[in-house]
């Protein structure tokens, strides 16, 4: 059996590897989050293969795009004649994963009805095939779920069950996007070029420095999946010279970007908008971040600019960000949960913009 491996030596991926090892050492449920294409199924497979269930089945399924009736049949199975087209008994994915692991991708797309059915299985281990009048004996299945959705926001708007969310999130692994771990791009690129060269029986192309620089600085919105596809394209379109220049790259990567004139740092620009326009942190920063329009580093820069303004005072920062005072704990909880918290201590001796003498109360 081919061994699953995770490539990348960045600090972010080493942290993910430590979390994989921790999850593999126990039988707890795991929720894997991250943008599409970051490798959530790879993480799930590694947890399975490194754990005590490695000799049992690993059963993946995608919950997106299936109507309830089909998803119910796929998950729980059905009896012959239970619906049109049910010509024979069929066992579901949960039965197939008995003693092993089921990986449920895009769990955030599941309807409330199916969420309730999954919750019952998680609580009892019992399933009932479509068309059956009784439940089957309990199954022993480890559940690993994944999503690119913000489940906290879906719980808030009541499109995802809170009880199911906490059932699934016994352990949580967040896989960072490729743009946040650019140190891994050369290693991944070499691996994919070698893989597709062998597959297509073509030489490994040589990427000229300018083209390599474009590949390293591109933001990769499709993450590792996009990089893999680009690597295959470079192999099959390498030509007789075997050289890949900027002109051989996909348009979105190879095109020359206009250099923007120097401007005020992003964190200060956002801070000024909050201060001068009376905008709230929740609508202007939190909401775009949860929609992945802002990165963790963006939020850190905004918080850093704010702490410079308040000389390290988080309580004053809440007011500066136009939040009610009772949001203080919620604000700090958000920053710590998402890795955006910034230590206040280094800002205590920093003057605010314009030299204003701000009080330095405890944060």
C-alpha positions in Angstrom: 0.0 0.0 0.0 1.3 3.4 -1.0 2.3 5.5 2.1 0.7 8.9 2.5 3.2 11.7 3.0 3.0 15.4 3.8 5.5 17.7 2.1 6.7 21.0 3.5 9.2 22.2 6.1 7.5 25.5 7.0 6.8 26.2 10.7 3.1 26.2 9.9 3.2 22.7 8.5 5.4 21.4 11.3 2.6 22.6 13.7 0.0 20.7 11.6 2.2 17.6 11.7 2.3 17.8 15.5 -1.5 18.0 15.6 -1.8 15.1 13.3 0.4 13.0 15.6 -1.7 14.0 18.6 -4.9 13.1 16.8 -3.5 9.8 15.6 -2.7 8.8 19.1 -6.3 8.8 20.2 -9.7 7.9 18.8 -11.4 11.3 19.2 -13.4 13.0 16.5 -11.5 15.6 14.4 -12.7 18.6 12.6 -10.3 19.8 9.8 -10.8 23.3 8.5 -9.1 25.3 5.7 -9.6 26.7 2.3 -10.4 24.5 -0.7 -7.3 22.8 -2.0 -5.1 22.9 1.1 -5.0 19.2 1.6 -7.7 18.4 4.2 -8.2 14.9 3.0 -4.4 14.3 3.1 -4.5 15.3 6.8 -7.4 12.9 7.4 -5.6 10.0 5.7 -2.4 10.7 7.8 -4.4 10.6 11.0 -5.9 7.3 10.0 -2.7 5.7 8.8 -0.7 6.7 11.9 -3.4 5.5 14.3 -4.4 2.1 15.6 -7.2 1.8 12.9 -4.7 1.9 10.1 -5.3 -1.7 9.0 -9.1 -1.0 8.7 -10.9 0.9 5.9 -10.5 4.6 5.3 -13.8 5.6 3.7 -14.0 9.2 2.2 -17.2 10.8 1.1 -18.1 14.3 0.0 -21.3 15.8 1.5 -21.6 18.6 -1.0 -23.9 18.6 -4.0 -25.9 15.6 -3.0 -29.7 15.8 -2.3 -30.8 14.6 1.1 -32.2 11.3 -0.2 -29.0 10.3 -2.0 -26.8 11.5 0.8 -28.9 9.5 3.3 -28.6 6.4 1.1 -24.8 6.9 0.7 -24.2 7.4 4.4 -26.6 4.8 5.9 -27.4 2.4 3.0 -30.8 1.2 1.8 -32.9 -1.9 1.3 -34.0 -3.2 -2.0 -37.2 -1.6 -3.2 -37.1 1.3 -0.7 -37.2 3.8 -3.6 -37.2 3.9 -7.4 -33.9 2.5 -8.6 -33.1 0.5 -5.4 -32.7 -2.8 -7.1 -30.7 -4.4 -4.4 -29.6 -3.9 -0.8 -26.8 -1.5 -0.4 -24.6 -0.9 2.7 -23.7 2.7 3.3 -20.3 4.4 3.9 -20.7 4.1 7.7 -21.0 0.3 7.5 -18.1 0.2 5.1 -16.0 2.1 7.6 -16.8 -0.2 10.5 -13.6 -0.5 12.7 -12.0 2.1 10.6 -12.4 5.8 9.7 -14.9 7.8 7.7 -13.8 11.1 6.3 -16.8 13.4 5.7 -15.6 16.3 3.5 -17.6 19.5 3.2 -19.7 18.8 6.3 -20.8 22.4 6.3 -23.0 21.7 3.2 -25.1 19.1 5.0 -28.8 20.0 5.5 -30.3 20.4 9.0 -32.2 17.1 8.5 -29.1 15.2 7.7 -27.2 16.9 10.5 -29.8 15.6 12.9 -29.4 12.0 11.6 -25.6 12.2 11.8 -25.8 13.5 15.3 -27.9 10.5 16.3 -25.3 8.2 14.9 -22.5 10.0 16.8 -24.5 9.6 20.0 -25.6 6.0 19.6 -23.4 4.4 16.9 -26.6 3.0 15.4 -27.8 3.4 11.8 -31.0 2.6 10.1 -30.9 1.8 6.3 -33.4 3.6 4.1 -36.5 1.5 3.9 -35.7 -0.5 7.1 -38.0 -0.6 10.1 -35.3 -1.1 12.7 -31.8 0.0 13.5 -28.7 -2.1 13.0 -26.3 -3.0 15.8 -24.0 -0.2 16.8 -20.9 0.5 14.5 -17.4 1.3 15.6 -16.4 4.2 13.3 -14.0 7.1 13.8 -15.4 10.2 12.3 -13.2 12.9 10.8 -15.0 15.8 9.2 -13.7 18.7 7.1 -15.0 22.0 5.8 -13.9 25.2 4.1 -16.9 27.0 5.6 -16.9 29.1 8.8 -19.0 26.8 11.0 -19.1 29.3 13.9 -20.9 31.7 11.6 -23.2 29.0 10.4 -24.0 28.1 14.0 -24.8 31.7 14.6 -27.2 32.0 11.7 -28.6 28.6 12.7 -27.8 26.8 9.4 -25.5 24.4 11.4 -26.4 22.6 14.6 -24.4 23.8 17.6 -24.6 20.4 19.3 -23.3 18.7 16.1 -20.5 21.3 15.8 -19.2 20.5 19.3 -19.6 16.8 18.8 -17.3 17.0 15.7 -14.8 19.5 17.1 -13.3 17.4 19.8 -10.0 18.0 18.1 -9.5 20.8 15.6 -6.8 21.1 12.9 -6.7 24.2 10.7 -4.6 23.8 7.6 -3.1 27.1 6.5 -3.4 28.3 2.9 -0.3 28.0 0.6 0.2 31.8 0.6 0.8 31.6 4.3 3.5 29.0 4.0 5.4 30.0 0.8 8.5 28.2 2.1 6.8 24.9 1.1 6.3 25.9 -2.5 9.7 24.8 -3.8 9.5 21.4 -2.2 5.9 20.8 -3.4 6.8 22.1 -6.9 9.8 19.7 -7.2 7.6 16.8 -6.1 4.8 17.5 -8.5 7.2 18.1 -11.4 8.9 14.8 -10.7 5.6 12.9 -10.3 4.1 14.2 -13.6 7.4 13.7 -15.5 7.3 10.0 -14.5 3.6 9.8 -15.3 3.8 11.3 -18.8 7.4 9.9 -19.5 8.7 13.4 -20.1 11.8 15.1 -18.8 11.5 17.3 -15.8 11.4 20.9 -17.1 13.9 23.5 -15.9 12.3 26.7 -14.6 14.2 29.8 -15.3 14.8 32.2 -12.3 12.3 34.8 -13.4 9.5 32.2 -13.8 10.4 30.6 -10.5 10.1 34.0 -8.8 6.6 34.4 -10.2 5.6 31.0 -8.9 7.0 31.8 -5.4 5.2 35.2 -5.1 1.9 34.2 -6.6 -0.9 34.0 -4.0 -2.2 30.5 -5.1 -6.0 31.0 -4.4 -6.5 27.3 -5.4 -3.7 26.3 -2.9 -1.9 23.0 -3.3 -4.4 21.7 -5.8 -3.8 24.6 -8.1 0.0 24.2 -7.7 -0.3 20.6 -8.7 -2.3 21.4 -11.8 0.2 24.1 -12.8 3.1 21.6 -12.4 1.4 19.1 -14.7 0.8 21.8 -17.3 4.5 22.8 -17.1 5.6 19.2 -17.7 3.4 18.5 -20.7 4.0 21.9 -22.3 7.8 22.0 -21.6 8.6 21.8 -25.3 11.8 20.5 -26.8 14.1 22.9 -24.9 12.8 21.8 -21.5 13.0 25.4 -20.3 10.0 27.1 -18.6 10.1 30.9 -18.9 7.6 33.5 -17.7 5.8 33.2 -21.0 5.1 29.5 -20.4 3.3 30.2 -17.1 -0.5 30.5 -16.9 -1.6 34.0 -17.6 -2.7 34.8 -14.1 0.8 33.9 -12.8 3.0 35.1 -15.6 1.4 38.5 -16.3 3.4 41.5 -15.2 1.8 43.3 -12.3 1.8 47.1 -12.2 3.8 48.4 -9.3 1.5 50.4 -7.0 2.9 53.7 -5.7 4.1 53.6 -2.1 1.2 54.1 0.3 0.3 54.1 3.9 0.6 50.6 5.5 -2.7 48.6 5.3 -3.0 48.4 9.1 -2.8 52.2 9.5 -5.3 52.7 6.6 -7.9 50.4 8.2 -7.3 52.1 11.6 -7.9 55.5 10.2 -11.1 54.4 8.6 -12.3 53.0 11.9 -11.3 56.2 13.7 -12.6 58.8 11.2 -15.7 57.1 9.9 -17.0 55.5 13.1 -17.0 52.0 11.5 -17.1 48.9 13.8 -14.4 46.3 14.0 -17.0 43.6 13.6 -18.3 44.7 10.3 -15.1 46.1 8.8 -12.5 43.6 10.0 -14.1 40.6 11.6 -16.7 39.9 8.8 -14.1 40.1 5.9 -11.7 38.0 7.9 -14.3 35.3 8.4 -15.1 35.4 4.7 -11.3 35.0 4.1 -11.0 38.4 2.4 -8.5 39.4 5.1 -5.7 37.1 6.4 -4.5 36.6 9.9 -1.5 38.8 9.1 -3.9 41.6 7.9 -5.8 41.5 11.2 -2.5 41.5 13.2 -1.3 44.6 11.3 -4.6 46.4 12.1 -4.4 45.4 15.8 -0.7 46.5 15.9 -1.7 49.9 14.5 -4.4 50.2 17.0 -2.1 49.3 19.9 0.3 51.9 18.7 -2.5 54.4 18.9 -3.6 53.3 22.4 -0.1 52.7 23.7 -0.8 49.0 24.3 -4.2 49.5 25.9 -6.7 46.8 24.7 -9.6 48.3 26.5 -9.1 51.6 24.8 -8.6 49.7 21.6 -12.2 48.3 21.9 -13.5 51.9 22.0 -11.2 53.0 19.2 -12.6 50.1 17.1 -16.1 51.4 17.8 -17.2 48.4 19.8 -19.3 48.5 23.0 -17.2 48.0 26.2 -18.9 44.7 27.0 -17.4 43.3 23.7 -13.9 43.4 25.4 -13.8 39.7 26.3 -15.4 38.6 23.0 -12.8 40.7 21.1 -9.8 39.1 22.9 -11.3 35.7 22.5 -11.6 36.2 18.8 -8.0 37.3 18.5 -6.7 34.4 20.5 -8.9 31.8 18.8 -7.7 32.8 15.3 -4.0 33.5 16.1 -4.3 37.3 15.7 -3.5 38.4 19.3 -0.6 40.8 19.6 1.3 41.4 22.9 0.6 44.8 24.3 3.9 45.2 26.2 6.1 46.5 23.4 3.6 49.3 22.6 3.5 50.8 26.1 6.2 53.3 25.4 5.2 54.1 21.9 3.6 57.5 21.2 0.4 57.7 19.3 0.3 59.2 15.8 0.7 63.0 16.2 2.5 62.7 19.5 -0.8 62.5 21.5 -0.2 61.7 25.1 -2.6 58.8 25.7 -3.1 57.2 29.2 -1.5 53.8 29.6 -4.0 51.9 31.6 -3.7 48.1 32.0 -4.9 46.0 29.0 
